[in-house]
């Protein structure tokens, strides 16, 4: 099965949160309420250096994805 790069998620146990799930490496979930990121990968010290430079771009993409999806819902 092919998955989209980003998926929106919500949960009634977290009524103030909207989650964006990044399904490609490095996989993560971001809570857009406070931009808290939960990484779904284990990283070693070498990976952490590369990840820090890549993380900002991925988080920006996640926020842009959310904005795009919300705009599409509002247009319908």
Buried (B, 14 or more C-beta within 10 A) or exposed (E): EEEEEBBBEEEEEEEEBBBBBBEEEBEBBBBBEEEEBEEEEEEEEEEEEEBEEEBEEBBEBBBEBBEEBEEEEEEE
